[in-house]
Amino acid sequence: MEHPKATPKDFFLWAGAMAALYGGIIAFISLIFSYINYVMPDVELGYYVDPYASISYEMASLIVLAPLFLILMRVIRRAIAHDASRGEVWVRRWALFLTLFVAGATIAIDLIVLLTTFLSGEELSARFLLKVLVVLLVAGAGFMHFLADLRGYWTKNPHYARYINWAVGALVVLTVVAGFFIVGTPSQARQARLDQQRISDLQSLQSQIVYNYYQQKGRLPASLAEINDPLSYFVMPVDPGSKQPYGYTVLGPLSFELCADFTAAGGAQTYGRSIAEPAMPASYGGDVDKWDHAAGHVCFARTIDPDLYPVLPKTVR
């Protein structure tokens, strides 16, 4: 039996649908992974992942690609219902078999990763198992759906296909809305980024005070204006929201405090720490250099340990 020829319309409809499908699935899985990383951060890595770094892109991709895929598939199924020969074009069969292959390979790789981790004696953490389960469920659902499509099930039962479309749409909406409850609204994300920048600025000021001023001159600066040094490419940071300078007070020969106004409670671990940025040493008072804070005006007192941070000899300076 000779198969009908694929028209440019057939090709681009299926190409667009598959591109939207693959992109939407990647965005969905990445978004769920970001939620898992936020709720259950891997503290053994020594740093925390910033949930806002990729969630906005993943949400935007999912919001655009999921409806696009559903609309294209609706157009394709209507064309097949109007002309059954459109269901036999080569581009449709290639798209379905390719998707089945990708879904099946993903399931196999997912199980291999799970078994490898188990057999190597590594801990199967809850966050790891959740990620494995997410990939398995998504790939399994995709495999079953397109296997049924290849066998003509959705063509014979168009009302079930509509139910699936509504279910997928509802899942996308719930996934996106859940993000607002897990990591906050866009407005809260913006405020969190501002608070994150404030923490980063205070850390930079602290380092400048200790390493580039105290150890060089043997005393604390009387004001932040004294540490402004264009020759060392240090530019005095200001509050990213109010554009006002940060607070600084000398408490003693070896003690000082830095102050800022925060919009919400948090800390360095809340906002995420770069893998290249180690935790500050314990010489500023306390077991570790803490940046936990409440909302509002907060000051961080620091005390320099002269044994760990001695004043450098003049020859070294």
PAZAPA-4460 file (N, C-alpha, C; in steps of 0.05 Angstrom, whole numbers, plus 32768, in hexadecimal, padded with zeros to 4 digits):
% residues 317
    n_x    n_y    n_z   ca_x   ca_y   ca_z    c_x    c_y    c_z   seq   type   mol
   8011   7FE8   8000   8000   8000   8000   8012   8019   8000     1      M     A
   800C   802B   7FEE   801C   8043   7FEB   8013   8058   7FFF     2      E     A
   8025   8063   800F   801E   8077   8022   801C   8092   8014     3      H     A
   8009   80A3   801E   8006   80BD   8012   801F   80CE   8017     4      P     A
   8023   80E2   8005   803A   80F4   8008   8035   8109   801E     5      K     A
   804A   810F   802C   8048   8124   8040   804A   813F   8033     6      A     A
   8039   8151   803B   8039   816C   8031   804B   817D   8043     7      T     A
   8053   8195   803A   8062   81A7   804C   8053   81AD   8066     8      P     A
   8038   81AE   8064   8028   81B3   807C   802B   819C   8090     9      K     A
   802A   8183   8086   802E   816C   8097   8049   816D   80A5    10      D     A
   805E   8173   8095   8079   8173   80A0   807C   8187   80B6    11      F     A
   8074   81A0   80B1   8078   81B5   80C5   8065   81B2   80DD    12      F     A
   804E   81A8   80D9   803C   81A3   80F0   8049   818E   8103    13      L     A
   8053   8178   80F8   805F   8164   8109   807A   816D   8114    14      W     A
   808A   817B   8104   80A3   8185   810D   809F   8199   8124    15      A     A
   808C   81AB   8121   8086   81BE   8136   807B   81B0   814F    16      G     A
   8069   819C   814B   805E   818E   8162   8074   817F   8172    17      A     A
   8086   8172   8163   809B   8163   8171   80AF   8175   817F    18      M     A
   80B5   818C   8172   80C7   819F   817F   80BB   81AA   8199    19      A     A
   80A1   81B1   8197   8093   81BB   81AF   8091   81A5   81C4    20      A     A
   808D   818C   81BC   808B   8176   81CF   80A5   8172   81DE    21      L     A
   80BB   816F   81CF   80D5   816A   81DC   80DD   8182   81ED    22      Y     A
   80DA   819A   81E3   80E0   81B2   81F3   80CF   81B4   820C    23      G     A
   80B5   81AF   8209   80A3   81B0   8220   80AA   819B   8235    24      G     A
   80B0   8183   822C   80B7   816E   8240   80D1   8175   824E    25      I     A
   80E5   817E   8240   80FE   8186   824D   80F9   819C   8261    26      I     A
   80E8   81B0   8259   80E2   81C6   826C   80D3   81BC   8284    27      A     A
   80C0   81A9   8280   80B0   819E   8296   80C2   818F   82AA    28      F     A
   80D3   817E   829F   80E4   816E   82B1   80F8   8180   82BF    29      I     A
   8103   8194   82B1   8116   81A6   82BE   8109   81B7   82D3    30      S     A
   80F0   81BE   82CF   80E1   81CE   82E2   80DC   81BD   82FB    31      L     A
   80D3   81A4   82F8   80CF   8193   830F   80E9   818E   831E    32      I     A
   80FF   818B   830F   8119   8188   831C   8121   81A0   832C    33      F     A
   811A   81B8   8322   8120   81D1   8330   8110   81D2   834A    34      S     A
   80F7   81CA   8349   80E7   81C9   8361   80F3   81B6   8376    35      Y     A
   80FC   819E   836C   8107   818A   837E   8121   8195   838B    36      I     A
   8132   81A2   837A   814B   81AE   8384   8146   81C3   8399    37      N     A
   8130   81D2   8395   812A   81E8   83A8   811F   81DD   83C2    38      Y     A
   810E   81C9   83C1   8102   81BD   83D9   8116   81AC   83E8    39      V     A
   8127   819D   83D9   813A   818B   83E5   8156   8191   83DA    40      M     A
   8163   81A6   83E2   817D   81AD   83D8   8192   8198   83E0    41      P     A
   81A5   8194   83CF   81BB   8181   83D5   81D1   818F   83E5    42      D     A
   81CF   818E   83FF   81E2   819D   8410   81FE   8191   840F    43      V     A
   8201   8178   8406   821B   816C   8404   822C   8178   83EF    44      E     A
   8220   8186   83DC   822F   8193   83C7   823E   81AB   83D1    45      L     A
   8236   81B6   83E8   8244   81CD   83F3   8239   81E7   83E8    46      G     A
   8224   81E6   83D7   8218   81FF   83CE   81FB   81F9   83C8    47      Y     A
   81EC   820E   83C6   81CF   820C   83C2   81C7   8218   83A8    48      Y     A
   81B4   820A   839A   81AC   8212   837F   8198   8229   8381    49      V     A
   819D   823E   8372   818A   8254   8371   8172   824B   8360    50      D     A
   815A   8249   836C   8143   823F   835D   8139   8252   8348    51      P     A
   8140   826C   834B   8136   8280   8338   8148   8281   831F    52      Y     A
   815E   8273   831F   8171   8276   8309   8165   826B   82EF    53      A     A
   8155   8256   82F0   814B   8249   82D8   812D   8246   82D7    54      S     A
   8120   8249   82EE   8103   8243   82EF   80F3   8256   82DD    55      I     A
   80FB   826F   82DB   80EB   8281   82CA   80EC   8278   82AD    56      S     A
   8104   8270   82A4   8106   8266   8288   80F7   824D   8284    57      Y     A
   80F8   823A   8297   80EA   8221   8295   80CC   8225   8295    58      E     A
   80C2   8237   82A6   80A6   823D   82A7   809D   824A   828C    59      M     A
   80AC   825D   8282   80A4   826A   8269   80A4   8256   8252    60      A     A
   80B8   8245   8251   80B9   8230   823C   80A1   821E   823D    61      S     A
   809A   8215   8256   8083   8203   8259   8069   8211   8252    62      L     A
   8066   822A   825A   804D   8239   8255   8049   823C   8237    63      I     A
   805E   8240   8228   805C   8244   820B   805A   822A   81FC    64      V     A
   806C   8217   8202   806E   81FF   81F2   8058   81EA   81F6    65      L     A
   804E   81E8   820F   8038   81D5   8214   801F   81DB   8204    66      A     A
   8014   81F4   8206   7FFD   81FA   81F5   8002   81F8   81D7    67      P     A
   801B   8200   81CF   8022   81FE   81B3   8020   81E1   81A9    68      L     A
   802B   81CE   81B9   802A   81B2   81B2   800D   81A8   81B0    69      F     A
   7FFC   81AF   81C4   7FE1   81A6   81C4   7FD1   81B1   81AD    70      L     A
   7FD6   81CA   81A6   7FC8   81D6   818F   7FD0   81C9   8175    71      I     A
   7FEA   81C4   8171   7FF4   81B7   8159   7FE9   819B   8156    72      L     A
   7FE9   818C   816C   7FDE   8171   816B   7FC0   8171   8165    73      M     A
   7FB2   8185   816F   7F96   8187   8169   7F91   818C   814C    74      R     A
   7FA1   819D   8140   7F9F   81A2   8123   7FA6   8189   8113    75      V     A
   7FBA   817A   811C   7FC2   8162   810E   7FAC   814D   810F    76      I     A
   7FA0   8149   8127   7F8B   8135   812A   7F72   813D   811A    77      R     A
   7F6C   8157   8119   7F55   815F   8109   7F5A   8159   80EB    78      R     A
   7F73   815E   80E2   7F7A   8158   80C6   7F77   813A   80C1    79      A     A
   7F7F   8129   80D3   7F7D   810C   80D0   7F60   8104   80D0    80      I     A
   7F50   8110   80E1   7F33   810A   80E2   7F25   8112   80C8    81      A     A
   7F2F   8127   80BC   7F23   8130   80A2   7F2D   8120   808B    82      H     A
   7F47   8118   808C   7F53   8108   8077   7F64   80F2   8084    83      D     A
   7F5A   80DA   8085   7F68   80C4   8093   7F84   80BF   8088    84      A     A
   7F88   80C6   806E   7FA3   80C0   8062   7FB9   80D1   806F    85      S     A
   7FB2   80E7   807D   7FC6   80F8   808A   7FD2   80E8   80A2    86      R     A
   7FC5   80D3   80AB   7FD0   80C3   80C0   7FE5   80AF   80B7    87      G     A
   7FE9   80AD   809D   7FFC   809A   8092   8014   80A7   8085    88      E     A
   8017   80C2   8087   802D   80CF   807B   8047   80C8   808A    89      V     A
   805D   80C8   807C   8076   80BE   8088   807F   80D0   809F    90      W     A
   807A   80EA   809E   8084   80FC   80B3   8076   80F5   80CE    91      V     A
   805D   80ED   80CC   804F   80E5   80E5   805B   80CC   80F1    92      R     A
   8060   80B8   80E0   806B   809F   80EB   8087   80A3   80F5    93      R     A
   8097   80B3   80E7   80B2   80B9   80F1   80B2   80C7   810C    94      W     A
   80A0   80DB   810E   809E   80EA   8127   8095   80D8   813E    95      A     A
   8082   80C6   8139   8079   80B4   814E   808E   80A0   8156    96      L     A
   809B   8094   8142   80B0   8080   8149   80C8   808D   8156    97      F     A
   80CF   80A6   814D   80E5   80B4   815A   80DE   80BA   8178    98      L     A
   80C6   80C2   817D   80BE   80C9   8198   80BE   80B0   81A9    99      T     A
   80B4   809A   819E   80B4   8080   81AD   80D1   8078   81B3   100      L     A
   80E3   807C   81A0   80FF   8074   81A5   810B   8086   81BB   101      F     A
   8107   80A0   81B9   8112   80B2   81CD   8106   80AC   81E9   102      V     A
   80EC   80A8   81EA   80DF   80A1   8204   80EA   8087   820F   103      A     A
   80EC   8073   81FE   80F6   8059   8207   8113   805A   8210   104      G     A
   8124   8069   8201   8140   806C   8209   8142   807C   8223   105      A     A
   8131   808F   8227   8131   809E   8240   812A   808D   8258   106      T     A
   8116   807C   8254   810E   8069   826A   8126   8057   8271   107      I     A
   8132   804C   825C   8149   8039   8260   8160   8048   826F   108      A     A
   8167   8060   8266   817D   806E   8272   8176   8075   828F   109      I     A
   815D   807D   8294   8154   8084   82AF   8158   806C   82C2   110      D     A
   814F   8055   82B8   8152   803D   82C9   816F   8035   82CD   111      L     A
   817F   8038   82B8   819C   8032   82BA   81A9   8044   82D0   112      I     A
   81A3   805E   82CF   81AD   8070   82E3   81A5   8068   82FF   113      V     A
   818C   8060   8302   8182   8058   831C   8190   803F   8326   114      L     A
   8193   802A   8315   81A0   8012   831D   81BE   8016   8321   115      L     A
   81CB   8026   8311   81E7   802C   8315   81EC   8039   8330   116      T     A
   81DB   804C   8337   81DE   805A   8351   81DA   8046   8367   117      T     A
   81C7   8034   8364   81C1   8021   837A   81D7   800C   837C   118      F     A
   81E1   8001   8365   81F5   7FEC   8366   8210   7FF7   836E   119      L     A
   8215   8011   836A   822F   801C   8372   822F   8023   8390   120      S     A
   8219   801F   839E   8219   8023   83BB   8213   8040   83C3   121      G     A
   820E   8052   83B0   8208   806D   83B6   81EC   8070   83C3   122      E     A
   81E9   8085   83D3   81D0   8089   83E0   81BA   8091   83CC   123      E     A
   81A3   8084   83CE   818C   808B   83BD   817C   80A0   83CD   124      L     A
   8183   80B9   83CA   8175   80CE   83D8   8159   80D2   83CD   125      S     A
   8149   80DF   83DC   812D   80E4   83D4   812D   80F6   83BB   126      A     A
   813E   810A   83BA   813F   811C   83A3   8147   810E   838A   127      R     A
   815A   80FB   838C   8162   80EB   8375   814C   80D9   836C   128      F     A
   813F   80CB   837E   8129   80B9   8377   8112   80C8   836A   129      L     A
   810C   80E0   8374   80F6   80F0   8369   80FC   80F8   834C   130      L     A
   8115   80FF   8347   811D   8106   832C   811B   80EF   8319   131      K     A
   8124   80D7   8323   8122   80BF   8312   8105   80B9   830D   132      V     A
   80F4   80BC   8321   80D7   80B6   831D   80CB   80CA   830A   133      L     A
   80D2   80E3   830B   80C7   80F7   82F9   80CD   80F0   82DC   134      V     A
   80E7   80EA   82D7   80EF   80E3   82BC   80E1   80CA   82B2   135      V     A
   80DE   80B6   82C4   80D1   809D   82BD   80B4   80A1   82B6   136      L     A
   80A6   80B1   82C7   808A   80B5   82C2   8085   80C5   82A8   137      L     A
   8095   80DA   82A4   8091   80EA   828C   8097   80DA   8273   138      V     A
   80AE   80CC   8273   80B6   80BD   825B   80A2   80A5   8257   139      A     A
   8099   8099   826D   8086   8083   826A   806C   808C   825F   140      G     A
   8062   80A3   8269   8049   80AE   825F   804B   80B5   8241   141      A     A
   8061   80C1   823A   8065   80C8   821E   8066   80AF   820C   142      G     A
   8074   809B   8215   8077   8082   8206   805B   8075   8201   143      F     A
   804B   8073   8217   8031   8067   8214   801E   8077   8203   144      M     A
   8020   8092   8205   800E   80A3   81F5   8014   80A0   81D7   145      H     A
   802D   80A1   81D0   8033   80A1   81B3   8032   8085   81A8   146      F     A
   8035   8071   81B9   8031   8055   81B0   8013   8051   81A8   147      L     A
   8002   805D   81B9   7FE5   805C   81B3   7FDF   806C   819A   148      A     A
   7FED   8082   8196   7FE9   8092   817E   7FF1   8083   8165   149      D     A
   8007   8075   8167   8011   8066   8150   7FFD   8050   8149   150      L     A
   7FF0   8045   815C   7FDC   8030   8157   7FC0   803B   8150   151      R     A
   7FBE   8055   814F   7FA5   8061   8147   7F90   8064   815C   152      G     A
   7F98   8061   8176   7F85   8061   818C   7F77   807C   818E   153      Y     A
   7F87   8092   818D   7F7C   80AC   8191   7F6A   80B5   8179   154      W     A
   7F70   80AA   8161   7F5F   80B0   814A   7F44   80A2   814D   155      T     A
   7F44   808A   8158   7F2B   807C   815C   7F1B   8086   8174   156      K     A
   7F2A   8093   8187   7F1D   809D   819F   7F24   80BA   81A3   157      N     A
   7F1A   80CC   8192   7F22   80E8   8194   7F1A   80F5   81AF   158      P     A
   7F04   80EB   81BB   7EFC   80F8   81D5   7F11   80F2   81EB   159      H     A
   7F1D   80DA   81E9   7F33   80D5   81FD   7F4B   80E6   81F8   160      Y     A
   7F51   80EC   81DE   7F67   80FE   81D7   7F62   8119   81E3   161      A     A
   7F49   8122   81E2   7F43   813D   81EE   7F47   813C   820C   162      R     A
   7F40   8126   8219   7F44   8124   8236   7F62   8126   823C   163      Y     A
   7F72   8118   822C   7F8F   8119   8230   7F99   8136   822D   164      I     A
   7F8F   8144   8219   7F98   8160   8215   7F91   8171   822D   165      N     A
   7F78   816E   8237   7F70   817D   824F   7F81   8176   8267   166      W     A
   7F87   815C   826A   7F97   8153   8281   7FB3   815E   8280   167      A     A
   7FBF   815F   8267   7FDA   816A   8264   7FDA   8188   826A   168      V     A
   7FC6   8195   8260   7FC3   81B2   8265   7FC0   81B8   8283   169      G     A
   7FB0   81A8   8290   7FAC   81AC   82AD   7FC6   81A6   82BC   170      A     A
   7FD5   8192   82B4   7FEE   818C   82C1   8002   81A3   82BE   171      L     A
   8003   81AE   82A6   8015   81C5   82A2   800E   81DD   82B3   172      V     A
   7FF4   81E3   82B4   7FEB   81F9   82C5   7FF1   81F4   82E2   173      V     A
   7FEC   81DC   82EC   7FF2   81D5   8308   8010   81D7   830E   174      L     A
   8020   81CE   82FB   803D   81CF   82FF   8047   81EB   8301   175      T     A
   803D   81FD   82EF   8046   8219   82F0   803C   8227   8309   176      V     A
   8022   8223   830F   8017   822F   8327   8025   8226   8341   177      V     A
   802C   820C   8341   803A   8201   8359   8054   8210   835E   178      A     A
   8061   8219   8348   807A   8228   834B   8076   8241   835B   179      G     A
   805F   824E   8359   805A   8267   8368   8058   8261   8386   180      F     A
   804F   8249   838C   804D   8242   83A9   8067   8237   83B3   181      F     A
   8077   822B   83A2   8091   821F   83AB   80A7   8234   83AD   182      I     A
   80AB   8243   8398   80C1   8257   8397   80B8   8274   8397   183      V     A
   809D   8278   8396   8093   8294   8398   808B   829F   837D   184      G     A
   807D   82B6   837E   8074   82C3   8366   808B   82D2   8359   185      T     A
   8087   82DC   8340   809C   82EC   8333   80A5   8304   8344   186      P     A
   8092   8311   8351   8099   8327   8362   80AB   831F   8379   187      S     A
   80A4   8308   8386   80B4   82FD   839B   80CF   82F5   8391   188      Q     A
   80D0   82EA   8379   80EA   82E2   836D   80FC   82FA   8369   189      A     A
   80F0   8311   8360   8100   8329   835D   810B   8333   8377   190      R     A
   80FA   8333   838C   8102   833C   83A6   8118   8329   83B1   191      Q     A
   8116   830F   83AC   812A   82FC   83B5   8145   8301   83A7   192      A     A
   8144   8308   838D   815D   830E   837F   816A   8327   838A   193      R     A
   8159   833B   8392   8164   8353   839E   8172   834D   83B9   194      L     A
   8164   833C   83C9   8170   8334   83E2   8189   8324   83DE   195      D     A
   8189   8313   83C9   81A1   8304   83C3   81B8   8316   83BC   196      Q     A
   81B2   832B   83AC   81C7   833E   83A5   81D1   834D   83BE   197      Q     A
   81C0   8353   83D0   81C8   8361   83E9   81DC   834F   83F9   198      R     A
   81D5   8335   83FB   81E8   8323   8409   8203   8322   83FA   199      I     A
   8202   8321   83E0   821B   8320   83D0   822B   8339   83D5   200      S     A
   821D   8350   83D5   822B   836A   83D9   8238   836B   83F5   201      D     A
   822A   8362   8409   8234   8362   8424   824D   8350   8427   202      L     A
   824B   8339   8419   8262   8327   841A   827B   8334   840C   203      Q     A
   8275   8342   83F6   828B   8350   83E9   8297   8366   83FA   204      S     A
   8286   8375   8408   828F   838A   841A   82A0   837E   8431   205      L     A
   8296   8368   843C   82A4   835B   8452   82C0   8352   8449   206      Q     A
   82C2   8346   8432   82DC   833E   8428   82EF   8356   8423   207      S     A
   82E4   836B   8419   82F4   8383   8413   82FE   838F   842D   208      Q     A
   82ED   838F   8442   82F5   839B   845B   830B   838B   8468   209      I     A
   8308   8370   8468   831B   835F   8476   8335   835B   8466   210      V     A
   8333   8352   844D   834A   834B   843E   8359   8363   8432   211      Y     A
   834A   8376   8427   8357   838C   8419   835B   83A5   8429   212      N     A
   8350   83A5   8442   8354   83BD   8452   8361   83B7   846D   213      Y     A
   8353   83A6   847D   835E   83A0   8497   837A   8394   8496   214      Y     A
   837D   837F   8485   8397   8372   8484   83AC   8383   8477   215      Q     A
   83A4   8397   8468   83B8   83A9   845C   83C0   83C0   846F   216      Q     A
   83AC   83CA   847E   83B1   83E2   848E   83B0   83DE   84AC   217      K     A
   83A8   83C6   84B5   83A8   83C0   84D1   8391   83CD   84E1   218      G     A
   837D   83D7   84D4   8367   83E3   84E2   834E   83E1   84D0   219      R     A
   8337   83E4   84DC   831E   83E4   84CD   8319   83FF   84C0   220      L     A
   830C   8400   84A9   8305   841A   849E   82F0   8428   84AE   221      P     A
   82F3   8442   84B0   82DF   8452   84C0   82C4   8453   84B1   222      A     A
   82C5   8451   8497   82AC   8451   8487   82B1   8441   846D   223      S     A
   829B   843A   8460   829E   842A   8448   82AC   8439   8431   224      L     A
   82AB   8454   8433   82B9   8464   841F   82D6   845E   841D   225      A     A
   82E2   8456   8434   82FF   8451   8434   8307   8438   8425   226      E     A
   82F4   8425   8421   82FC   840C   8412   82F6   840E   83F5   227      I     A
   82EB   8425   83EC   82E6   8428   83D0   8300   842C   83C1   228      N     A
   8307   8418   83B0   8322   8418   83A4   831F   8412   8386   229      D     A
   831C   8426   8375   831A   8421   8358   8332   8413   834D   230      P     A
   834A   8417   8359   8362   840A   834E   8361   83EC   8350   231      L     A
   8353   83E2   8364   8350   83C4   8366   8336   83BB   835A   232      S     A
   8329   83CC   834A   8310   83C6   833C   82F9   83C0   8350   233      Y     A
   82FB   83CB   8368   82E5   83C7   837B   82D3   83DF   837A   234      F     A
   82BA   83DB   8372   82A6   83F0   8371   8293   83ED   8388   235      V     A
   828F   8402   8397   827E   8401   83AF   8262   83FA   83A8   236      M     A
   8258   83E3   83B1   823C   83DB   83AB   8228   83EB   83BB   237      P     A
   8210   83EE   83B0   81FA   83FC   83BD   81E2   83E9   83BD   238      V     A
   81CF   83EE   83CE   81B7   83DE   83CF   81A9   83DD   83B3   239      D     A
   81A4   83C5   83A8   8199   83C4   838C   817C   83CF   838A   240      P     A
   816E   83D1   83A1   8153   83DC   83A0   8152   83FA   83A5   241      G     A
   815D   8402   83BC   815C   841F   83C3   8172   842F   83B8   242      S     A
   8187   8422   83AE   819F   8430   83A4   81AE   843F   83BA   243      K     A
   81A9   8438   83D3   81B6   8445   83E9   81CE   8434   83F2   244      Q     A
   81E3   8440   83FF   81FA   8431   8408   81F2   841E   841F   245      P     A
   8200   8409   8422   81FB   83F6   8438   8206   8402   8452   246      Y     A
   81FA   83F9   8468   8203   8403   8482   821D   83F5   848C   247      G     A
   822D   8405   8499   8247   83FB   84A4   824D   840A   84BD   248      Y     A
   8254   83FB   84D2   825B   8406   84EC   8273   83F8   84F8   249      T     A
   8286   8406   8502   829D   83FA   8510   8294   83F6   852D   250      V     A
   8296   83DD   8536   828E   83D6   8552   82A6   83D5   8565   251      L     A
   82BE   83D2   855A   82D6   83D0   856B   82EE   83CE   8559   252      G     A
   8305   83CA   8565   831E   83C8   8554   831D   83B2   8540   253      P     A
   830F   839C   8546   830E   8385   8534   82F1   837E   852C   254      L     A
   82DE   838E   8534   82C2   8387   852F   82B4   839D   851F   255      S     A
   82A2   8394   850E   8292   83A6   84FE   8278   8398   84F6   256      F     A
   8265   83A7   84EC   824C   839C   84E3   8244   83A9   84C8   257      E     A
   8238   8398   84B8   822D   83A1   849E   820F   839E   849F   258      L     A
   8200   83B1   8494   81E3   83B1   8496   81D6   83B4   847A   259      C     A
   81BE   83A9   8477   81AF   83AC   845F   8191   83A9   8465   260      A     A
   8180   83B1   8453   8163   83AF   8456   815A   8399   8443   261      D     A
   814E   8383   844F   8145   836C   843F   8127   836C   843D   262      F     A
   811D   8361   8427   8100   8360   8423   80F3   8347   842F   263      T     A
   8103   8332   8434   80F8   831A   843F   810E   830B   844F   264      A     A
   8106   82F9   8460   811A   82E9   846F   8128   82D6   845C   265      A     A
   8141   82D0   8462   8150   82BE   8451   816D   82BC   845A   266      G     A
   817E   82B4   8448   819B   82B1   844E   81A9   82A8   8435   267      G     A
   81C4   82A5   8438   81D4   829D   8420   81CB   8282   8415   268      A     A
   81C3   826F   8426   81BA   8255   841C   819F   8258   840E   269      Q     A
   818E   826A   8417   8174   826E   840A   8177   8276   83ED   270      T     A
   818A   8287   83E7   818D   8292   83CD   819E   8282   83BA   271      Y     A
   81AF   8271   83C5   81C1   8261   83B4   81DD   826C   83B6   272      G     A
   81F0   825A   83B7   820C   8262   83B8   821B   8255   83A0   273      R     A
   822C   8264   8394   823B   825A   837D   824E   8245   8386   274      S     A
   8252   8231   8374   8264   821B   837B   8281   8225   837E   275      I     A
   8287   823C   8372   82A2   8247   8374   82A5   8259   838C   276      A     A
   8290   825D   839B   8291   826F   83B2   828F   825F   83CC   277      E     A
   82A5   825A   83D9   82A4   824A   83F2   8298   825B   8408   278      P     A
   828E   824D   841D   8284   825B   8435   829A   826B   8441   279      A     A
   8294   8283   844B   82A8   8294   8458   82B2   8287   8471   280      M     A
   82CB   828B   8478   82D6   827E   8490   82C9   8287   84AA   281      P     A
   82CF   8279   84BF   82C2   827D   84D9   82CF   8294   84E9   282      A     A
   82E0   82A3   84DC   82EF   82B7   84EB   82DF   82D0   84F1   283      S     A
   82C7   82D2   84E6   82B8   82EA   84EA   82A3   82E7   8500   284      Y     A
   82A8   82D3   8512   8296   82D0   8528   8281   82BA   8523   285      G     A
   8280   82A5   8534   826D   8290   8530   827B   8278   8521   286      G     A
   826B   8263   851F   8276   824A   8512   827A   824E   84F4   287      D     A
   8267   825C   84E7   826A   8262   84CB   8261   827E   84C6   288      V     A
   8269   8288   84AF   8261   82A4   84A9   8244   82A4   84A0   289      D     A
   8232   82AD   84B2   8216   82AB   84AD   820A   82C4   84A1   290      K     A
   81F7   82C0   848F   81EA   82D6   8482   81CB   82D3   8484   291      W     A
   81C2   82C3   8497   81A5   82C0   849A   819A   82DA   84A5   292      D     A
   8183   82E2   849B   8178   82FC   84A3   8159   82FB   84A3   293      H     A
   814D   830D   84B1   8131   8311   84B1   812A   8327   849C   294      A     A
   8111   832C   8498   8109   8343   8487   810E   835D   8496   295      A     A
   8115   8372   8487   811A   838C   8492   8137   8392   8495   296      G     A
   813D   83A5   84A7   8159   83AE   84AA   8168   839A   84BC   297      H     A
   817D   838E   84B1   818D   837A   84BF   81AA   8381   84BE   298      V     A
   81B8   837D   84D4   81D5   8382   84D6   81E4   8368   84DC   299      C     A
   81FB   8364   84D0   820B   834D   84D4   8225   8355   84E2   300      F     A
   8229   834D   84FB   8241   8353   850A   8257   8340   8503   301      A     A
   826F   8349   84FF   8286   8339   84F9   829E   8341   850A   302      R     A
   82AD   832C   8513   82C5   8331   8523   82DC   8323   8516   303      T     A
   82F1   8331   8510   8308   8326   8502   831A   8318   8517   304      I     A
   8323   8300   8510   8336   82F1   8520   8352   82F9   8516   305      D     A
   8362   8308   8526   837C   8311   851D   8390   82FB   8518   306      P     A
   838B   82E3   8525   839D   82CD   8520   8399   82C1   8504   307      D     A
   8380   82C1   84FB   837B   82B7   84E0   837F   82CC   84CB   308      L     A
   837B   82E4   84D2   837E   82FA   84BF   8390   830F   84CA   309      Y     A
   83AA   8309   84CC   83BE   831C   84D7   83C2   8333   84C4   310      P     A
   83CA   8349   84CF   83D2   8360   84BF   83EB   8359   84B0   311      V     A
   83EC   835E   8496   8403   8357   8486   841A   836A   848B   312      L     A
   8433   8360   848B   844A   8371   848E   844C   8386   8477   313      P     A
   8458   839C   847D   845A   83B1   8469   8468   83A7   844F   314      K     A
   847B   8396   8452   8489   838C   843A   8476   837C   8428   315      T     A
   8463   836E   8435   8450   835E   8425   843B   8370   8419   316      V     A
   8433   8385   8428   841F   8397   841E   8429   83A5   8405   317      R     A
***
